[in-house]
Each structure stands twice: as C-alpha cells, then as structure tokens.
Amino acid sequence: MGLLKKGAKVSVYSTTDSGWSKISYKKKKAYVATKYLKFEDPYKWSPGIKALID
C-alpha cells in the first residue's frame, strides 16, 4: 500500500464497475478508489466516460 499526495498526477489505465481505477505513478502500478481522482479532461481519458457523467 501507499499514499499519494493531493495533486499528484497519475495515469489511469482502466476502471472497474466496483469503483476502482488501475493507475500508474512513478512507474509503479496500483489501484485507487475512482472517487478520489479528479480528471483534467474527463471527456478525453476514456471513450465511455461522457455517458457516465451526463
């Protein structure tokens, strides 16, 4: 387990229906609860995201 500071930038690879996202941070992969992520441009990170937030 680890801890990310607020404002840390991560790459998101996928999300699950149970509310988790697979991320990469400093070349390490991990999972984080999606509710804690803020996307710079939520319409660009994943093709289906627009349908989820409309």
All heavy atoms as atom14 arrays in JSON, in Angstrom:
{
  "sequence": "MGLLKKGAKVSVYSTTDSGWSKISYKKKKAYVATKYLKFEDPYKWSPGIKALID",
  "atom14_mask": [
    [1, 1, 1, 1, 1, 1, 1, 1, 0, 0, 0, 0, 0, 0],
    [1, 1, 1, 1, 0, 0, 0, 0, 0, 0, 0, 0, 0, 0],
    [1, 1, 1, 1, 1, 1, 1, 1, 0, 0, 0, 0, 0, 0],
    [1, 1, 1, 1, 1, 1, 1, 1, 0, 0, 0, 0, 0, 0],
    [1, 1, 1, 1, 1, 1, 1, 1, 1, 0, 0, 0, 0, 0],
    [1, 1, 1, 1, 1, 1, 1, 1, 1, 0, 0, 0, 0, 0],
    [1, 1, 1, 1, 0, 0, 0, 0, 0, 0, 0, 0, 0, 0],
    [1, 1, 1, 1, 1, 0, 0, 0, 0, 0, 0, 0, 0, 0],
    [1, 1, 1, 1, 1, 1, 1, 1, 1, 0, 0, 0, 0, 0],
    [1, 1, 1, 1, 1, 1, 1, 0, 0, 0, 0, 0, 0, 0],
    [1, 1, 1, 1, 1, 1, 0, 0, 0, 0, 0, 0, 0, 0],
    [1, 1, 1, 1, 1, 1, 1, 0, 0, 0, 0, 0, 0, 0],
    [1, 1, 1, 1, 1, 1, 1, 1, 1, 1, 1, 1, 0, 0],
    [1, 1, 1, 1, 1, 1, 0, 0, 0, 0, 0, 0, 0, 0],
    [1, 1, 1, 1, 1, 1, 1, 0, 0, 0, 0, 0, 0, 0],
    [1, 1, 1, 1, 1, 1, 1, 0, 0, 0, 0, 0, 0, 0],
    [1, 1, 1, 1, 1, 1, 1, 1, 0, 0, 0, 0, 0, 0],
    [1, 1, 1, 1, 1, 1, 0, 0, 0, 0, 0, 0, 0, 0],
    [1, 1, 1, 1, 0, 0, 0, 0, 0, 0, 0, 0, 0, 0],
    [1, 1, 1, 1, 1, 1, 1, 1, 1, 1, 1, 1, 1, 1],
    [1, 1, 1, 1, 1, 1, 0, 0, 0, 0, 0, 0, 0, 0],
    [1, 1, 1, 1, 1, 1, 1, 1, 1, 0, 0, 0, 0, 0],
    [1, 1, 1, 1, 1, 1, 1, 1, 0, 0, 0, 0, 0, 0],
    [1, 1, 1, 1, 1, 1, 0, 0, 0, 0, 0, 0, 0, 0],
    [1, 1, 1, 1, 1, 1, 1, 1, 1, 1, 1, 1, 0, 0],
    [1, 1, 1, 1, 1, 1, 1, 1, 1, 0, 0, 0, 0, 0],
    [1, 1, 1, 1, 1, 1, 1, 1, 1, 0, 0, 0, 0, 0],
    [1, 1, 1, 1, 1, 1, 1, 1, 1, 0, 0, 0, 0, 0],
    [1, 1, 1, 1, 1, 1, 1, 1, 1, 0, 0, 0, 0, 0],
    [1, 1, 1, 1, 1, 0, 0, 0, 0, 0, 0, 0, 0, 0],
    [1, 1, 1, 1, 1, 1, 1, 1, 1, 1, 1, 1, 0, 0],
    [1, 1, 1, 1, 1, 1, 1, 0, 0, 0, 0, 0, 0, 0],
    [1, 1, 1, 1, 1, 0, 0, 0, 0, 0, 0, 0, 0, 0],
    [1, 1, 1, 1, 1, 1, 1, 0, 0, 0, 0, 0, 0, 0],
    [1, 1, 1, 1, 1, 1, 1, 1, 1, 0, 0, 0, 0, 0],
    [1, 1, 1, 1, 1, 1, 1, 1, 1, 1, 1, 1, 0, 0],
    [1, 1, 1, 1, 1, 1, 1, 1, 0, 0, 0, 0, 0, 0],
    [1, 1, 1, 1, 1, 1, 1, 1, 1, 0, 0, 0, 0, 0],
    [1, 1, 1, 1, 1, 1, 1, 1, 1, 1, 1, 0, 0, 0],
    [1, 1, 1, 1, 1, 1, 1, 1, 1, 0, 0, 0, 0, 0],
    [1, 1, 1, 1, 1, 1, 1, 1, 0, 0, 0, 0, 0, 0],
    [1, 1, 1, 1, 1, 1, 1, 0, 0, 0, 0, 0, 0, 0],
    [1, 1, 1, 1, 1, 1, 1, 1, 1, 1, 1, 1, 0, 0],
    [1, 1, 1, 1, 1, 1, 1, 1, 1, 0, 0, 0, 0, 0],
    [1, 1, 1, 1, 1, 1, 1, 1, 1, 1, 1, 1, 1, 1],
    [1, 1, 1, 1, 1, 1, 0, 0, 0, 0, 0, 0, 0, 0],
    [1, 1, 1, 1, 1, 1, 1, 0, 0, 0, 0, 0, 0, 0],
    [1, 1, 1, 1, 0, 0, 0, 0, 0, 0, 0, 0, 0, 0],
    [1, 1, 1, 1, 1, 1, 1, 1, 0, 0, 0, 0, 0, 0],
    [1, 1, 1, 1, 1, 1, 1, 1, 1, 0, 0, 0, 0, 0],
    [1, 1, 1, 1, 1, 0, 0, 0, 0, 0, 0, 0, 0, 0],
    [1, 1, 1, 1, 1, 1, 1, 1, 0, 0, 0, 0, 0, 0],
    [1, 1, 1, 1, 1, 1, 1, 1, 0, 0, 0, 0, 0, 0],
    [1, 1, 1, 1, 1, 1, 1, 1, 0, 0, 0, 0, 0, 0]
  ],
  "atom14_positions": [
    [[0.83, -1.17, 0.0], [0.0, 0.0, 0.0], [0.87, 1.23, 0.0], [2.02, 1.2, 0.41], [-0.89, 0.03, 1.23], [-2.01, -0.93, 1.17], [-3.32, -0.22, 2.14], [-4.11, -1.68, 2.63], [0.0, 0.0, 0.0], [0.0, 0.0, 0.0], [0.0, 0.0, 0.0], [0.0, 0.0, 0.0], [0.0, 0.0, 0.0], [0.0, 0.0, 0.0]],
    [[0.26, 2.33, -0.41], [0.99, 3.57, -0.45], [0.05, 4.75, -0.27], [-1.16, 4.58, -0.07], [0.0, 0.0, 0.0], [0.0, 0.0, 0.0], [0.0, 0.0, 0.0], [0.0, 0.0, 0.0], [0.0, 0.0, 0.0], [0.0, 0.0, 0.0], [0.0, 0.0, 0.0], [0.0, 0.0, 0.0], [0.0, 0.0, 0.0], [0.0, 0.0, 0.0]],
    [[0.6, 5.92, -0.39], [-0.17, 7.14, -0.22], [0.25, 8.14, -1.28], [1.44, 8.31, -1.52], [0.09, 7.71, 1.18], [-0.63, 8.97, 1.57], [-2.13, 8.67, 1.73], [-0.08, 9.48, 2.89], [0.0, 0.0, 0.0], [0.0, 0.0, 0.0], [0.0, 0.0, 0.0], [0.0, 0.0, 0.0], [0.0, 0.0, 0.0], [0.0, 0.0, 0.0]],
    [[-0.72, 8.76, -1.9], [-0.44, 9.81, -2.87], [-0.82, 11.14, -2.26], [-1.83, 11.26, -1.57], [-1.26, 9.61, -4.15], [-0.92, 8.4, -4.99], [-1.94, 8.25, -6.11], [0.46, 8.54, -5.58], [0.0, 0.0, 0.0], [0.0, 0.0, 0.0], [0.0, 0.0, 0.0], [0.0, 0.0, 0.0], [0.0, 0.0, 0.0], [0.0, 0.0, 0.0]],
    [[-0.01, 12.16, -2.52], [-0.35, 13.5, -2.05], [-1.4, 14.1, -2.95], [-1.47, 13.8, -4.15], [0.89, 14.38, -2.05], [1.9, 13.99, -1.0], [3.04, 14.96, -0.98], [4.04, 14.57, 0.1], [5.12, 15.53, 0.21], [0.0, 0.0, 0.0], [0.0, 0.0, 0.0], [0.0, 0.0, 0.0], [0.0, 0.0, 0.0], [0.0, 0.0, 0.0]],
    [[-2.22, 14.95, -2.39], [-3.23, 15.67, -3.17], [-2.53, 16.43, -4.29], [-1.53, 17.09, -4.07], [-4.0, 16.63, -2.27], [-5.14, 17.3, -2.97], [-5.93, 18.16, -2.01], [-7.1, 18.79, -2.72], [-7.91, 19.6, -1.79], [0.0, 0.0, 0.0], [0.0, 0.0, 0.0], [0.0, 0.0, 0.0], [0.0, 0.0, 0.0], [0.0, 0.0, 0.0]],
    [[-3.06, 16.29, -5.5], [-2.49, 16.96, -6.65], [-1.49, 16.14, -7.43], [-1.01, 16.56, -8.49], [0.0, 0.0, 0.0], [0.0, 0.0, 0.0], [0.0, 0.0, 0.0], [0.0, 0.0, 0.0], [0.0, 0.0, 0.0], [0.0, 0.0, 0.0], [0.0, 0.0, 0.0], [0.0, 0.0, 0.0], [0.0, 0.0, 0.0], [0.0, 0.0, 0.0]],
    [[-1.14, 14.94, -6.94], [-0.22, 14.07, -7.67], [-0.85, 13.68, -9.0], [-2.05, 13.41, -9.06], [0.1, 12.82, -6.85], [0.0, 0.0, 0.0], [0.0, 0.0, 0.0], [0.0, 0.0, 0.0], [0.0, 0.0, 0.0], [0.0, 0.0, 0.0], [0.0, 0.0, 0.0], [0.0, 0.0, 0.0], [0.0, 0.0, 0.0], [0.0, 0.0, 0.0]],
    [[-0.07, 13.67, -10.05], [-0.59, 13.29, -11.37], [-0.28, 11.83, -11.62], [0.85, 11.38, -11.45], [0.02, 14.17, -12.45], [-0.45, 15.6, -12.33], [-0.1, 16.4, -13.54], [-0.64, 17.81, -13.34], [-0.98, 18.44, -14.58], [0.0, 0.0, 0.0], [0.0, 0.0, 0.0], [0.0, 0.0, 0.0], [0.0, 0.0, 0.0], [0.0, 0.0, 0.0]],
    [[-1.31, 11.09, -12.02], [-1.19, 9.66, -12.29], [-1.77, 9.37, -13.67], [-2.55, 10.15, -14.19], [-1.92, 8.82, -11.22], [-1.35, 9.08, -9.84], [-3.41, 9.08, -11.23], [0.0, 0.0, 0.0], [0.0, 0.0, 0.0], [0.0, 0.0, 0.0], [0.0, 0.0, 0.0], [0.0, 0.0, 0.0], [0.0, 0.0, 0.0], [0.0, 0.0, 0.0]],
    [[-1.41, 8.24, -14.21], [-2.01, 7.76, -15.46], [-3.03, 6.7, -15.1], [-2.74, 5.8, -14.31], [-0.95, 7.15, -16.37], [-0.02, 8.13, -16.76], [0.0, 0.0, 0.0], [0.0, 0.0, 0.0], [0.0, 0.0, 0.0], [0.0, 0.0, 0.0], [0.0, 0.0, 0.0], [0.0, 0.0, 0.0], [0.0, 0.0, 0.0], [0.0, 0.0, 0.0]],
    [[-4.22, 6.81, -15.68], [-5.29, 5.84, -15.41], [-5.38, 4.89, -16.59], [-5.53, 5.31, -17.72], [-6.64, 6.54, -15.19], [-7.75, 5.53, -14.96], [-6.55, 7.52, -14.02], [0.0, 0.0, 0.0], [0.0, 0.0, 0.0], [0.0, 0.0, 0.0], [0.0, 0.0, 0.0], [0.0, 0.0, 0.0], [0.0, 0.0, 0.0], [0.0, 0.0, 0.0]],
    [[-5.29, 3.59, -16.3], [-5.35, 2.58, -17.35], [-6.73, 1.98, -17.52], [-7.13, 1.63, -18.61], [-4.34, 1.46, -17.06], [-2.93, 1.91, -17.27], [-2.16, 2.35, -16.21], [-2.38, 1.93, -18.53], [-0.86, 2.78, -16.39], [-1.08, 2.37, -18.73], [-0.33, 2.8, -17.67], [0.95, 3.25, -17.86], [0.0, 0.0, 0.0], [0.0, 0.0, 0.0]],
    [[-7.45, 1.82, -16.43], [-8.78, 1.24, -16.51], [-9.53, 1.5, -15.21], [-8.95, 1.9, -14.21], [-8.7, -0.27, -16.76], [-8.07, -0.92, -15.67], [0.0, 0.0, 0.0], [0.0, 0.0, 0.0], [0.0, 0.0, 0.0], [0.0, 0.0, 0.0], [0.0, 0.0, 0.0], [0.0, 0.0, 0.0], [0.0, 0.0, 0.0], [0.0, 0.0, 0.0]],
    [[-10.84, 1.29, -15.28], [-11.67, 1.38, -14.07], [-12.53, 0.13, -13.98], [-12.73, -0.57, -14.97], [-12.58, 2.63, -14.1], [-13.44, 2.55, -15.22], [-11.78, 3.9, -14.17], [0.0, 0.0, 0.0], [0.0, 0.0, 0.0], [0.0, 0.0, 0.0], [0.0, 0.0, 0.0], [0.0, 0.0, 0.0], [0.0, 0.0, 0.0], [0.0, 0.0, 0.0]],
    [[-13.04, -0.13, -12.79], [-13.9, -1.29, -12.6], [-15.31, -0.82, -12.25], [-15.51, 0.33, -11.85], [-13.39, -2.18, -11.45], [-13.53, -1.46, -10.22], [-11.95, -2.59, -11.66], [0.0, 0.0, 0.0], [0.0, 0.0, 0.0], [0.0, 0.0, 0.0], [0.0, 0.0, 0.0], [0.0, 0.0, 0.0], [0.0, 0.0, 0.0], [0.0, 0.0, 0.0]],
    [[-16.27, -1.71, -12.37], [-17.64, -1.39, -12.0], [-17.79, -1.2, -10.49], [-18.75, -0.6, -10.02], [-18.6, -2.49, -12.46], [-18.74, -2.54, -13.97], [-18.49, -1.51, -14.62], [-19.1, -3.61, -14.49], [0.0, 0.0, 0.0], [0.0, 0.0, 0.0], [0.0, 0.0, 0.0], [0.0, 0.0, 0.0], [0.0, 0.0, 0.0], [0.0, 0.0, 0.0]],
    [[-16.82, -1.69, -9.73], [-16.89, -1.57, -8.28], [-16.27, -0.28, -7.75], [-16.14, -0.11, -6.54], [-16.24, -2.79, -7.62], [-14.89, -2.88, -8.0], [0.0, 0.0, 0.0], [0.0, 0.0, 0.0], [0.0, 0.0, 0.0], [0.0, 0.0, 0.0], [0.0, 0.0, 0.0], [0.0, 0.0, 0.0], [0.0, 0.0, 0.0], [0.0, 0.0, 0.0]],
    [[-15.86, 0.63, -8.66], [-15.39, 1.94, -8.24], [-13.89, 2.1, -8.04], [-13.43, 3.03, -7.39], [0.0, 0.0, 0.0], [0.0, 0.0, 0.0], [0.0, 0.0, 0.0], [0.0, 0.0, 0.0], [0.0, 0.0, 0.0], [0.0, 0.0, 0.0], [0.0, 0.0, 0.0], [0.0, 0.0, 0.0], [0.0, 0.0, 0.0], [0.0, 0.0, 0.0]],
    [[-13.1, 1.2, -8.63], [-11.65, 1.28, -8.52], [-11.02, 1.59, -9.87], [-11.54, 1.2, -10.91], [-11.09, -0.03, -7.98], [-11.45, -0.25, -6.56], [-12.56, -0.89, -6.1], [-10.74, 0.2, -5.42], [-12.58, -0.88, -4.74], [-11.47, -0.22, -4.28], [-9.56, 0.91, -5.22], [-11.05, 0.06, -2.98], [-9.14, 1.18, -3.92], [-9.88, 0.76, -2.83]],
    [[-9.88, 2.28, -9.86], [-9.14, 2.59, -11.08], [-7.73, 2.02, -10.98], [-7.09, 2.13, -9.92], [-9.04, 4.1, -11.31], [-10.28, 4.64, -11.61], [0.0, 0.0, 0.0], [0.0, 0.0, 0.0], [0.0, 0.0, 0.0], [0.0, 0.0, 0.0], [0.0, 0.0, 0.0], [0.0, 0.0, 0.0], [0.0, 0.0, 0.0], [0.0, 0.0, 0.0]],
    [[-7.26, 1.44, -12.07], [-5.88, 0.96, -12.13], [-5.04, 2.14, -12.61], [-5.33, 2.73, -13.65], [-5.74, -0.21, -13.1], [-4.35, -0.79, -13.14], [-4.3, -2.02, -14.03], [-2.93, -2.63, -14.03], [-2.88, -3.81, -14.89], [0.0, 0.0, 0.0], [0.0, 0.0, 0.0], [0.0, 0.0, 0.0], [0.0, 0.0, 0.0], [0.0, 0.0, 0.0]],
    [[-4.02, 2.51, -11.82], [-3.21, 3.67, -12.14], [-1.73, 3.31, -12.23], [-1.31, 2.25, -11.77], [-3.38, 4.79, -11.08], [-2.86, 4.33, -9.72], [-4.83, 5.25, -11.01], [-2.65, 5.45, -8.73], [0.0, 0.0, 0.0], [0.0, 0.0, 0.0], [0.0, 0.0, 0.0], [0.0, 0.0, 0.0], [0.0, 0.0, 0.0], [0.0, 0.0, 0.0]],
    [[-0.96, 4.24, -12.78], [0.49, 4.15, -12.79], [1.02, 5.45, -12.21], [0.58, 6.54, -12.59], [1.01, 3.95, -14.21], [2.43, 3.97, -14.21], [0.0, 0.0, 0.0], [0.0, 0.0, 0.0], [0.0, 0.0, 0.0], [0.0, 0.0, 0.0], [0.0, 0.0, 0.0], [0.0, 0.0, 0.0], [0.0, 0.0, 0.0], [0.0, 0.0, 0.0]],
    [[1.95, 5.34, -11.28], [2.57, 6.5, -10.65], [4.03, 6.18, -10.41], [4.36, 5.18, -9.75], [1.86, 6.83, -9.33], [2.44, 8.0, -8.59], [2.28, 9.29, -9.07], [3.16, 7.83, -7.42], [2.81, 10.38, -8.39], [3.69, 8.9, -6.73], [3.52, 10.18, -7.23], [4.05, 11.25, -6.57], [0.0, 0.0, 0.0], [0.0, 0.0, 0.0]],
    [[4.9, 6.98, -10.97], [6.35, 6.77, -10.86], [6.74, 5.34, -11.25], [7.45, 4.64, -10.53], [6.84, 7.1, -9.46], [6.74, 8.58, -9.14], [7.41, 8.9, -7.84], [7.36, 10.4, -7.6], [8.04, 10.8, -6.38], [0.0, 0.0, 0.0], [0.0, 0.0, 0.0], [0.0, 0.0, 0.0], [0.0, 0.0, 0.0], [0.0, 0.0, 0.0]],
    [[6.19, 4.91, -12.38], [6.47, 3.6, -12.97], [5.99, 2.41, -12.14], [6.41, 1.29, -12.34], [7.96, 3.45, -13.3], [8.45, 4.46, -14.31], [9.88, 4.23, -14.65], [10.35, 5.27, -15.67], [11.72, 5.06, -16.06], [0.0, 0.0, 0.0], [0.0, 0.0, 0.0], [0.0, 0.0, 0.0], [0.0, 0.0, 0.0], [0.0, 0.0, 0.0]],
    [[5.11, 2.66, -11.18], [4.53, 1.57, -10.4], [3.02, 1.55, -10.62], [2.4, 2.59, -10.74], [4.83, 1.75, -8.91], [6.3, 1.62, -8.6], [6.54, 1.74, -7.13], [8.04, 1.61, -6.85], [8.33, 1.68, -5.43], [0.0, 0.0, 0.0], [0.0, 0.0, 0.0], [0.0, 0.0, 0.0], [0.0, 0.0, 0.0], [0.0, 0.0, 0.0]],
    [[2.46, 0.36, -10.68], [1.02, 0.22, -10.9], [0.32, -0.06, -9.57], [0.87, -0.73, -8.69], [0.76, -0.89, -11.9], [1.33, -0.53, -13.27], [0.65, -1.26, -14.36], [1.05, -0.93, -15.75], [2.18, -0.19, -16.05], [0.0, 0.0, 0.0], [0.0, 0.0, 0.0], [0.0, 0.0, 0.0], [0.0, 0.0, 0.0], [0.0, 0.0, 0.0]],
    [[-0.88, 0.46, -9.43], [-1.65, 0.29, -8.2], [-3.12, 0.53, -8.51], [-3.49, 0.9, -9.62], [-1.16, 1.27, -7.15], [0.0, 0.0, 0.0], [0.0, 0.0, 0.0], [0.0, 0.0, 0.0], [0.0, 0.0, 0.0], [0.0, 0.0, 0.0], [0.0, 0.0, 0.0], [0.0, 0.0, 0.0], [0.0, 0.0, 0.0], [0.0, 0.0, 0.0]],
    [[-3.96, 0.33, -7.52], [-5.39, 0.64, -7.62], [-5.74, 1.72, -6.62], [-5.18, 1.79, -5.53], [-6.23, -0.62, -7.33], [-6.23, -1.6, -8.46], [-5.26, -2.59, -8.54], [-7.18, -1.54, -9.47], [-5.24, -3.5, -9.58], [-7.17, -2.44, -10.51], [-6.2, -3.41, -10.57], [-6.19, -4.3, -11.6], [0.0, 0.0, 0.0], [0.0, 0.0, 0.0]],
    [[-6.67, 2.6, -7.02], [-7.14, 3.66, -6.16], [-8.65, 3.8, -6.36], [-9.16, 3.52, -7.45], [-6.42, 4.99, -6.46], [-6.74, 5.5, -7.84], [-6.72, 6.05, -5.43], [0.0, 0.0, 0.0], [0.0, 0.0, 0.0], [0.0, 0.0, 0.0], [0.0, 0.0, 0.0], [0.0, 0.0, 0.0], [0.0, 0.0, 0.0], [0.0, 0.0, 0.0]],
    [[-9.35, 4.19, -5.32], [-10.79, 4.41, -5.46], [-11.01, 5.57, -6.43], [-10.45, 6.65, -6.26], [-11.42, 4.71, -4.11], [0.0, 0.0, 0.0], [0.0, 0.0, 0.0], [0.0, 0.0, 0.0], [0.0, 0.0, 0.0], [0.0, 0.0, 0.0], [0.0, 0.0, 0.0], [0.0, 0.0, 0.0], [0.0, 0.0, 0.0], [0.0, 0.0, 0.0]],
    [[-11.8, 5.33, -7.46], [-12.02, 6.32, -8.51], [-12.59, 7.63, -7.95], [-12.28, 8.7, -8.46], [-12.96, 5.75, -9.59], [-12.4, 4.51, -10.07], [-13.1, 6.69, -10.76], [0.0, 0.0, 0.0], [0.0, 0.0, 0.0], [0.0, 0.0, 0.0], [0.0, 0.0, 0.0], [0.0, 0.0, 0.0], [0.0, 0.0, 0.0], [0.0, 0.0, 0.0]],
    [[-13.35, 7.56, -6.88], [-13.95, 8.78, -6.32], [-12.91, 9.78, -5.83], [-13.2, 10.95, -5.68], [-14.92, 8.43, -5.19], [-14.26, 7.86, -3.95], [-15.3, 7.53, -2.9], [-14.66, 6.96, -1.64], [-15.67, 6.64, -0.65], [0.0, 0.0, 0.0], [0.0, 0.0, 0.0], [0.0, 0.0, 0.0], [0.0, 0.0, 0.0], [0.0, 0.0, 0.0]],
    [[-11.67, 9.34, -5.63], [-10.62, 10.25, -5.18], [-9.84, 10.86, -6.34], [-8.96, 11.69, -6.12], [-9.65, 9.53, -4.25], [-10.3, 9.12, -2.96], [-10.41, 7.78, -2.62], [-10.82, 10.06, -2.09], [-11.03, 7.39, -1.44], [-11.44, 9.68, -0.91], [-11.53, 8.36, -0.6], [-12.15, 7.98, 0.57], [0.0, 0.0, 0.0], [0.0, 0.0, 0.0]],
    [[-10.16, 10.47, -7.56], [-9.47, 11.01, -8.73], [-10.23, 12.21, -9.31], [-11.45, 12.22, -9.35], [-9.33, 9.94, -9.81], [-8.49, 8.72, -9.45], [-8.56, 7.7, -10.57], [-7.05, 9.11, -9.15], [0.0, 0.0, 0.0], [0.0, 0.0, 0.0], [0.0, 0.0, 0.0], [0.0, 0.0, 0.0], [0.0, 0.0, 0.0], [0.0, 0.0, 0.0]],
    [[-9.48, 13.19, -9.76], [-10.06, 14.33, -10.46], [-9.38, 14.37, -11.83], [-8.17, 14.49, -11.91], [-9.79, 15.64, -9.71], [-10.34, 16.84, -10.42], [-10.04, 18.11, -9.64], [-10.49, 19.31, -10.43], [-10.08, 20.57, -9.76], [0.0, 0.0, 0.0], [0.0, 0.0, 0.0], [0.0, 0.0, 0.0], [0.0, 0.0, 0.0], [0.0, 0.0, 0.0]],
    [[-10.18, 14.24, -12.88], [-9.63, 14.17, -14.22], [-9.51, 15.56, -14.83], [-10.45, 16.36, -14.76], [-10.51, 13.28, -15.1], [-10.54, 11.86, -14.6], [-11.58, 11.42, -13.8], [-9.53, 10.99, -14.91], [-11.6, 10.12, -13.31], [-9.54, 9.68, -14.43], [-10.58, 9.25, -13.63], [0.0, 0.0, 0.0], [0.0, 0.0, 0.0], [0.0, 0.0, 0.0]],
    [[-8.33, 15.86, -15.4], [-8.12, 17.15, -16.03], [-9.14, 17.39, -17.13], [-9.68, 18.47, -17.26], [-6.7, 17.25, -16.6], [-5.67, 17.36, -15.52], [-4.27, 17.46, -16.08], [-4.09, 17.37, -17.32], [-3.34, 17.62, -15.27], [0.0, 0.0, 0.0], [0.0, 0.0, 0.0], [0.0, 0.0, 0.0], [0.0, 0.0, 0.0], [0.0, 0.0, 0.0]],
    [[-9.39, 16.39, -17.94], [-10.39, 16.47, -19.0], [-11.11, 15.13, -19.05], [-10.69, 14.21, -19.73], [-9.75, 16.79, -20.35], [-10.78, 17.07, -21.42], [-11.98, 16.75, -21.23], [-10.42, 17.61, -22.46], [0.0, 0.0, 0.0], [0.0, 0.0, 0.0], [0.0, 0.0, 0.0], [0.0, 0.0, 0.0], [0.0, 0.0, 0.0], [0.0, 0.0, 0.0]],
    [[-12.2, 15.0, -18.31], [-12.87, 13.69, -18.21], [-13.4, 13.16, -19.53], [-13.66, 11.98, -19.65], [-14.02, 13.95, -17.23], [-14.21, 15.42, -17.22], [-12.88, 16.02, -17.55], [0.0, 0.0, 0.0], [0.0, 0.0, 0.0], [0.0, 0.0, 0.0], [0.0, 0.0, 0.0], [0.0, 0.0, 0.0], [0.0, 0.0, 0.0], [0.0, 0.0, 0.0]],
    [[-13.54, 14.0, -20.54], [-14.05, 13.54, -21.83], [-12.96, 12.9, -22.68], [-13.25, 12.24, -23.65], [-14.71, 14.68, -22.58], [-15.93, 15.19, -21.86], [-15.91, 16.41, -21.19], [-17.1, 14.43, -21.81], [-17.03, 16.86, -20.51], [-18.21, 14.87, -21.13], [-18.17, 16.09, -20.48], [-19.26, 16.53, -19.79], [0.0, 0.0, 0.0], [0.0, 0.0, 0.0]],
    [[-11.7, 13.1, -22.33], [-10.61, 12.55, -23.13], [-9.99, 11.29, -22.55], [-9.35, 10.54, -23.25], [-9.51, 13.6, -23.31], [-9.9, 14.71, -24.24], [-8.74, 15.62, -24.51], [-9.13, 16.71, -25.48], [-8.04, 17.62, -25.74], [0.0, 0.0, 0.0], [0.0, 0.0, 0.0], [0.0, 0.0, 0.0], [0.0, 0.0, 0.0], [0.0, 0.0, 0.0]],
    [[-10.15, 11.04, -21.26], [-9.41, 9.93, -20.67], [-9.96, 8.57, -21.06], [-9.24, 7.6, -21.09], [-9.3, 10.09, -19.16], [-10.48, 9.59, -18.39], [-11.59, 10.29, -18.09], [-10.68, 8.3, -17.84], [-12.47, 9.53, -17.39], [-11.94, 8.3, -17.22], [-9.92, 7.14, -17.82], [-12.44, 7.17, -16.58], [-10.43, 6.03, -17.18], [-11.67, 6.05, -16.56]],
    [[-11.24, 8.47, -21.36], [-11.83, 7.19, -21.74], [-13.03, 7.44, -22.65], [-13.83, 8.32, -22.37], [-12.26, 6.44, -20.49], [-12.9, 5.25, -20.84], [0.0, 0.0, 0.0], [0.0, 0.0, 0.0], [0.0, 0.0, 0.0], [0.0, 0.0, 0.0], [0.0, 0.0, 0.0], [0.0, 0.0, 0.0], [0.0, 0.0, 0.0], [0.0, 0.0, 0.0]],
    [[-13.18, 6.67, -23.71], [-14.28, 6.91, -24.64], [-15.67, 6.86, -24.01], [-16.56, 7.56, -24.44], [-14.13, 5.79, -25.66], [-12.75, 5.29, -25.53], [-12.34, 5.57, -24.11], [0.0, 0.0, 0.0], [0.0, 0.0, 0.0], [0.0, 0.0, 0.0], [0.0, 0.0, 0.0], [0.0, 0.0, 0.0], [0.0, 0.0, 0.0], [0.0, 0.0, 0.0]],
    [[-15.88, 6.07, -22.96], [-17.22, 5.92, -22.4], [-17.54, 6.86, -21.25], [-18.64, 6.85, -20.73], [0.0, 0.0, 0.0], [0.0, 0.0, 0.0], [0.0, 0.0, 0.0], [0.0, 0.0, 0.0], [0.0, 0.0, 0.0], [0.0, 0.0, 0.0], [0.0, 0.0, 0.0], [0.0, 0.0, 0.0], [0.0, 0.0, 0.0], [0.0, 0.0, 0.0]],
    [[-16.59, 7.7, -20.85], [-16.8, 8.5, -19.65], [-17.93, 9.51, -19.8], [-18.65, 9.79, -18.87], [-15.49, 9.18, -19.19], [-15.65, 9.78, -17.78], [-15.09, 10.27, -20.15], [-15.85, 8.77, -16.71], [0.0, 0.0, 0.0], [0.0, 0.0, 0.0], [0.0, 0.0, 0.0], [0.0, 0.0, 0.0], [0.0, 0.0, 0.0], [0.0, 0.0, 0.0]],
    [[-18.12, 10.06, -20.99], [-19.17, 11.08, -21.18], [-20.54, 10.51, -20.81], [-21.35, 11.16, -20.17], [-19.16, 11.6, -22.61], [-20.13, 12.75, -22.83], [-19.97, 13.31, -24.22], [-20.74, 14.56, -24.45], [-22.14, 14.55, -24.16], [0.0, 0.0, 0.0], [0.0, 0.0, 0.0], [0.0, 0.0, 0.0], [0.0, 0.0, 0.0], [0.0, 0.0, 0.0]],
    [[-20.78, 9.27, -21.19], [-22.07, 8.65, -20.9], [-22.25, 8.44, -19.39], [-23.35, 8.49, -18.89], [-22.18, 7.31, -21.61], [0.0, 0.0, 0.0], [0.0, 0.0, 0.0], [0.0, 0.0, 0.0], [0.0, 0.0, 0.0], [0.0, 0.0, 0.0], [0.0, 0.0, 0.0], [0.0, 0.0, 0.0], [0.0, 0.0, 0.0], [0.0, 0.0, 0.0]],
    [[-21.16, 8.26, -18.65], [-21.25, 8.02, -17.22], [-21.55, 9.28, -16.43], [-22.18, 9.23, -15.4], [-19.94, 7.41, -16.7], [-19.61, 6.02, -17.21], [-18.24, 5.62, -16.72], [-20.66, 5.02, -16.74], [0.0, 0.0, 0.0], [0.0, 0.0, 0.0], [0.0, 0.0, 0.0], [0.0, 0.0, 0.0], [0.0, 0.0, 0.0], [0.0, 0.0, 0.0]],
    [[-21.08, 10.44, -16.91], [-21.25, 11.66, -16.12], [-22.35, 12.57, -16.63], [-22.66, 13.55, -16.0], [-19.92, 12.45, -16.01], [-19.42, 12.88, -17.38], [-18.88, 11.64, -15.27], [-18.2, 13.76, -17.33], [0.0, 0.0, 0.0], [0.0, 0.0, 0.0], [0.0, 0.0, 0.0], [0.0, 0.0, 0.0], [0.0, 0.0, 0.0], [0.0, 0.0, 0.0]],
    [[-22.97, 12.26, -17.75], [-24.08, 13.07, -18.24], [-25.34, 12.82, -17.47], [-25.57, 11.82, -16.9], [-24.35, 12.78, -19.72], [-23.36, 13.53, -20.61], [-22.67, 14.43, -20.11], [-23.32, 13.21, -21.8], [0.0, 0.0, 0.0], [0.0, 0.0, 0.0], [0.0, 0.0, 0.0], [0.0, 0.0, 0.0], [0.0, 0.0, 0.0], [0.0, 0.0, 0.0]]
  ]
}
